[in-house]
Amino acid sequence: MFLDRVIIRSDRFPDNSLYPFNLGVLHKTSEITFSKPVTFFIGENGSGKSTLLRAICRRAGVHIWEDTSRLTLDNNPYADRLSDYLELGLPQGGVKGSFFDSRTFQDFTRFLDEWAAASPDILKYFGGDSLANRSHGQSLMQYFESRYRIKGLYFMDEPETALSPKSQLMLLKLLSQASASDHNQFIIVSHSPILLACPNADIYTFDTAPVSPIGYYDTQYYRIYRDFLNNPAPFFEP
């Protein structure tokens, strides 16, 4: 494992009244361990899973592509400070990797086109053409297939966004193959019961405090989709 544990130093949080330090799950979770090549974070919106994912990524020194020219009305000085209060177990020391979510991916495609204007050969690593010339789902799959051939630690925040069920199955296969090679590690926030079915993966739920492991068939995502597909009628009752 590139990353084998995360220790959350809630005793050092600077202000428990401001986000993200006001999230109860962060105060009640002292440590999360990683022993599988693929680990999923799940939970309701606002549970803190994406916030922690980004903080781990920053603490590991993995760059997050973002357009810093965007204006923000957020006056919270601690919004991006959670990483300062994490301790990581990195047995191999510094590691290469990347962070993915749909918003930062759009920034990355713009940066890639700017690079390609000066060095067109860079596009050969992404199928030989601008990612912007494909549908969103197609460009995502091309990026995944190109990027995850490279050894590293990869963070993904809801990669199922804009992917059809068929494309999610393609990503699931890619994750399974990449992790089987034992040279990649993935930490993924997801709501997709398709991706969560990845073999040899751990799932942690943020709907409990502390964060706890949960079996695939015990997840709310699996149960809701199963019940709906088996008998959708009750879901429409008042």
C-alpha angles and dihedrals in degrees: 000000000000088000119029103167146008120207116199112210098203089159087072099047109134100216123011092192096065131070129292094015091058092065107114093209090063092053093049097043113075099170143008119197128206121207103149130070090239125043125177128204113205135176145111121304110281094025093119101250097121091042091055092044092057092045092052089048092052093046090051089055095244111148121240112209106226136158099237091188091078114110119236133192092203109121094178106122091198100052093108099026102092091098089066089067099049129094116201131203105221106170092183095045119228115016138194121233146120144244123230134194129140095256097048089043089062089052090049093052090053092049090047092054090050091052091046091056087067099028111026092178090074089077091066087078089060102045097287097280139077113279087224090067092067133068114272092255093047093048090050093053092046089051093048093048092049100040101043094057085077120085111252155098111287130197119196127184112200096327090178089077109121092002120123117224089260091053090047088056089051090052090047090055091047091051091048093050095043093049092046089061088065094223099094133062124194130196109188137183108207145159093191118113087198094060093039088063090071108137119244093018132133121224123204121191122213091194089088128057115253100035106258139193116253134187120246094243091050094057119110089230094061094043096048094047091045093050093045095049092046094049119357096174098086091056090065096051117111 
